Amino acid sequence: MTSRERVLTACRHRQPDRVPADVWFRDDVMRKFMDFLGVSDVESMLKRIGCDLRTASIRIIDPAFEQATNGVLGDAVELTGGRFIFHEKGIFEDNWGVKMRNGADGLYTEWIDGPFTRSEGIEDLDKYNWPSLDVIESQNAVTSRVQGIRAKGEYAIRGSISNPYKLAWQMRGMENMLCDMLLDPGFALDLMQRIAVYYKEMGLRLIRAGVDILGIVGDIASQSSLMFSLDVWRKTMKPVLADLIQAFRGENPNILMFFHSDGCLDLAMEELIETGFEIINPIQPECMDVFSVKDRYGSRITMHGTISIQKLLPFGTVEDVHREVRKIIDYCGREGGLIVSPSNLIQNDTPMENILALYEEINGTQLT
């Protein structure tokens, strides 16, 4: 099977020749792993470990914001290398007016403020200088990028957009947003719908470019439960996500919809399936029983992830990794419905030997 055939077979709940593999690295860890393997470029590394998916990006390019920027972000955070408006005390601002700061270790970013943290009503949303859709990268650029990936091999290609809720809480503040969702759901819904306009267009351009999978990415849960009740979810977030999926399926009825949220999604699984998601990531093993999820939902979803980056990969032995990965593949990979991947970005406390063990077990062979 080609990688694309393998992924699509698993997502159609048929047995592929082997379970498909995906990967999710911090950039600094990826470079370290490439050195460990003795390869000099990302594509060679992905081929070596048998990664079956490739990622197509889409950017927002706002000339007015670019002109206002005054520096490039350093350290080793996810946003490293991007241009921002820098303020005093290390605070930097993005094109949505969200302010952040890198932590003392230079590895992670913390939220500081957003443009709506002191807003008191929808009139403040009306006053905000929302950018035009012209800031979204052109269809030609996105299509060219996807075609470039296709030219490298028969891989399944996934594009991703953010969950509107994620940018909403960053612009509003997490505490404010959660209070809005409970006490003023109309305001919360309005804010997410305005943001969703951009993500809808981004998703449509990715679909027109030819991606196989479209992800909506953004956490809605802690490690014990959802951040809000199902009633709140149904009033404020579900309509936004359902509208996006309807638009995406109108463009391509066969697009596979992927949902990412860390944490315990047990309460939301039926809601996510009903909304239209077919691939759920990451089924985080610290807070969800991956085997129970297979038993309950395995015929209706594809599980993507399942491999612990909090316990197994950083603290297990090579033998532990082989044993646990094989157990998950044998049980959760029955009749397809499984794509094995780390449950989030592999962190820099992870031994390189354990990462190698993960992909050797998936491939059933030594990779060095």
Secondary structure, 3 states (H helix, E strand, C coil): CCHHHHHHHHHCCCCCCCCCECCCECHHHHHHHHHHHCCCCHHHHHHHHCCCEEEECCCECCHHHHHHCCEECCCCCCCCCCEEEECHHHEEECCCCCEEEECCCCCCEEEEECCCCCCCCHHHHHHCCCCCHHHECCHHHHHHHHHHHHHHCCCEEEEEEECHHHHHHHHHCHHHHHHHHHHCHHHHHHHHHHHHHHHHHHHHHHHHHCCCEEEEECCCECCCCECCCHHHHHHHHHHHHHHHHHHHHHHCCCCEEEEECCCCCHHHHHHHHHHCCCEEECCCCCCCCHHHHHHHHCCCCEEEEEECCCCHHHHCCHHHHHHHHHHHHHHHCCCCCEEEEECCCECCCCCHHHHHHHHHHHHCCCCC
